[in-house]
Amino acid sequence: MFAVLRLQVECALPDRSGAGRDRPAQAENRLQHIAYHDGLTDLPNRSRFNERLQQAIERSHSGARHHFAVMFLDFDRFKIINDSLGHRAGDEFLVQVSRRILDTCGRAIW
């Protein structure tokens, strides 16, 4: 929430130099990213997932040959990592998994 407020304040400030004319557009893009991505892993969040799933379903019903798949990951005993090694270790585990997903699948699938 603090980051969102900070970005809105930056947009409201007048730019007297003329150098930052695209600052509002950049702030809008950043707000969109914050709204649709997890702050820790940078993966799309549930809102983005639901939006993209709805789009995929609509395309598949359009009569065109659009196919899609959903992959569900569940980490058994993840709570043990947080409880025994701490939340920082659990966060690092999630970050590493997300990096592997992005490296393997790329951002294009989102």
Legacy VTK file of the C-alpha trace (Angstrom):
# vtk DataFile Version 3.0
C-alpha trace
ASCII
DATASET POLYDATA
POINTS 110 float
0.000 0.000 0.000
2.844 2.403 0.761
4.350 1.853 -2.690
1.021 2.619 -4.356
0.625 5.869 -2.435
4.203 6.880 -3.171
3.688 6.334 -6.901
0.507 8.386 -6.905
2.290 11.273 -5.204
5.077 11.177 -7.787
2.458 11.427 -10.564
0.873 14.456 -8.975
4.117 16.425 -8.800
4.615 18.842 -11.689
7.619 18.194 -13.876
9.305 21.510 -14.513
12.282 20.054 -16.363
10.297 18.535 -19.206
12.443 15.384 -18.922
9.899 13.170 -17.183
6.845 13.575 -19.363
6.254 9.841 -19.448
6.353 9.558 -15.661
2.540 9.179 -15.307
2.558 6.373 -17.887
5.408 4.651 -16.077
3.590 5.024 -12.764
0.411 3.600 -14.296
2.352 0.603 -15.635
3.930 0.094 -12.222
0.538 0.252 -10.510
-0.808 -2.330 -12.968
2.148 -4.583 -12.219
1.669 -4.221 -8.461
-2.053 -4.941 -8.792
-1.576 -8.156 -10.776
1.682 -9.665 -9.462
2.855 -11.139 -6.189
5.282 -8.828 -4.405
7.592 -11.646 -3.326
7.789 -13.897 -6.374
6.754 -11.459 -9.127
4.481 -14.178 -10.497
0.951 -13.253 -11.567
-1.442 -13.229 -8.623
-4.919 -14.705 -8.282
-6.579 -11.683 -9.899
-4.397 -12.019 -13.006
-4.930 -15.779 -13.050
-8.715 -15.397 -12.944
-8.610 -12.746 -15.661
-6.442 -14.847 -17.971
-8.411 -18.022 -17.266
-11.650 -16.282 -18.219
-10.033 -15.032 -21.439
-8.790 -18.534 -22.264
-12.208 -20.067 -21.644
-13.874 -17.453 -23.853
-11.357 -18.052 -26.655
-11.858 -21.810 -26.415
-15.633 -21.339 -26.828
-15.225 -19.020 -29.801
-15.057 -21.908 -32.244
-11.424 -21.313 -33.041
-8.864 -23.947 -32.182
-7.684 -22.356 -28.960
-6.541 -24.809 -26.313
-5.194 -24.107 -22.878
-4.038 -25.919 -19.777
-3.823 -25.049 -16.100
-0.966 -26.272 -13.946
-1.511 -26.522 -10.191
1.476 -26.771 -7.848
1.167 -27.726 -4.217
4.238 -28.028 -2.016
3.678 -30.791 0.490
4.876 -29.988 3.987
5.787 -26.391 3.078
4.656 -25.391 6.556
7.553 -27.418 7.945
10.010 -25.129 6.139
8.423 -22.038 7.676
8.105 -23.591 11.132
11.577 -25.124 11.356
13.724 -22.737 9.264
11.687 -19.546 9.533
9.604 -17.487 7.157
12.674 -16.024 5.494
13.702 -19.528 4.376
10.147 -20.213 3.205
10.146 -16.980 1.231
13.489 -17.856 -0.345
12.136 -21.275 -1.331
9.156 -19.626 -3.050
11.404 -17.116 -4.825
13.639 -19.919 -6.130
10.644 -21.923 -7.357
9.191 -18.863 -9.085
12.511 -18.149 -10.814
12.605 -21.703 -12.118
9.050 -21.407 -13.400
9.871 -18.132 -15.159
13.122 -19.528 -16.578
11.331 -22.611 -17.896
8.027 -21.165 -19.060
8.934 -17.556 -19.655
6.741 -14.534 -19.110
4.972 -14.980 -22.436
2.535 -17.500 -20.979
1.104 -14.982 -18.550
LINES 1 111
110 0 1 2 3 4 5 6 7 8 9 10 11 12 13 14 15 16 17 18 19 20 21 22 23 24 25 26 27 28 29 30 31 32 33 34 35 36 37 38 39 40 41 42 43 44 45 46 47 48 49 50 51 52 53 54 55 56 57 58 59 60 61 62 63 64 65 66 67 68 69 70 71 72 73 74 75 76 77 78 79 80 81 82 83 84 85 86 87 88 89 90 91 92 93 94 95 96 97 98 99 100 101 102 103 104 105 106 107 108 109
